[in-house]
Amino acid sequence: MGRYVVAPYIIQTKAKGKRGSKARSLSDINGEGLSLERAICNILNSSVKRGKTYSDPKDPGKSFEITNLRICQGEAIFMVIEPGRRGLESEIRGDGKPGFKRSSKDSEFIPLRHIIIFPENSHTAIVFAERFGHYGVITFLRTCFQSVFMRRLSTVTMDFDPLTTLSALRNATYKKLSFRAPRRKNPDGTLLDFAPSVGIHVDLKKQKRVKDLETNNGSIDANKVFGVLKDEMRSSGMTAPVDSTGWSSAITVEMVNGQERTFDVDNDGPALVYPLNGAEVNGETVPGGIRPSDEVFVAVCNEILEQIEGQYEVSSTTRLPKLTKYLDWESSHYDSWEVDYYDGAESDGDTARAVHSEQSGIVV
C-alpha cells in the first residue's frame, strides 16, 4: 500500500574544474555575491511565469507542474510539485458520489510538497521531498536546477544528492540487523502462493560503527551487511545461508543523540526516508489512507533536522519557519532563468493550468 514519506536531500555548490574543492557558502556561490537562494528563486520564478506544464522528453505521457510557490525570505522555500501521468483509462468513484471517467488523454496530477531550507552561515541547503509510494519528482527538480546552473554559471557546479544514512550518520553505531529471505518460486519463476519468507534477527553483543560497512565509493555495502549475519551465526555454531541473492536486510542505527531508526539496505546504500503516515506527531499517530496535513509534513521535517544536528552545519536552532511565515510569491522580485530541458517533447493536448497562491495547501 502506498504511503506518504519524506526524503531529505542536500544541495552544495563548488568551484567548477577544481577536484576536491570545498562547498561554497550559501550566501556567495560565485564569488560575486550571488546567494544559492537567489539563484534557485530565479529558476523557480520562470516556472511560475511559464503557464504550461513541463513534458518529460523520455516519456510523452509524463509531465510536471509547480502549482504553488511560497517563500520565507532568507530561510526557506515551500513548493508543491505535481507529477502528471496520462495514458490510463479509468473511473474515479467517491463514496455515494457519481463517478468520473478518466480517458487516456486526461492527466492525473499528484501534489507533492517540498521545502528547501537555507541554514544560516551554512554551505549546505537541505531539501525535504515528499513522495507517495514510488511517486516522486526529485529527478525533475534536480534536472531543472543543474541544467540551468550549467548554462548560467560557468564557474560553479551543483551537487544535489540524497542524504543517506552514511553521509548523515558517519559517527553512528548499530547493534541490530534483520534479514528476510525471498519467497520460494516455482520452476517457471512464479511465486508459490503459500511459500514462507524466512526472517532472521541479529542482536550484536557490542555496538559497531556504521562506517565499518562503507565501500570505497562511499555507499553501504549490502554484502558487508550480510557478512555480519554470517559472522554472527558462525560464532553461534549455526550455518548462514550460502546464497544471499534476493535477500533483503535492514539495519537499526543509533543516532548520535541516542535515538534509534531502522533503514532498509540495498546495493546503493540505505536511504534516509521518514514516513508521514504512521508518524508520531504531538502524541498522535498519523493514520494511513490520507494525505497528511502540512503541519505533519513540517513536524517530520523538523524531526529530521533534530537527528542530523552537528552535521552540515545544522544546529539546535535550525528549524523550518512556521507555516504562517511563508508569503505569496512575487515574480517581480526575481529574474527568470528558464528551464529548457523539458521543452523538447511537448505533448499534444497538454493544457496549461494556472498557478494560484491559494492552491498552496498551507494552513495560514
Secondary structure, DSSP 8 states (H G I E B T S, - for coil): ---EEEEEEEEEEEETT-TT-----TT-SSSSS--HHHHHHHHHHHHHHH-S-EE-TT-TTEEEEEEEEEEETTTEEEEEEEEEE-S--EEEEETTEEEEEE-TTS-EE--EEEEEE--TT-S-EEEEEEEETTB--HHHHHHHHHHHHHHH-TTEEEEEEE-BHHHH-TT-EEEEEEEE----B-TTS-B-TT----EEEEEEEEEEEGGGGB-TTSSB-HHHHHHHHHHHHHHTT----S--TT-EEEEEEE-TTS-EEEEEE-TT--B--EESTT-EETTEE--SSS---HHHHHHHHHHHHHHTTTSTT--TT-----GGG-EE--GGGS------GGGSS--TT-------GGGS----
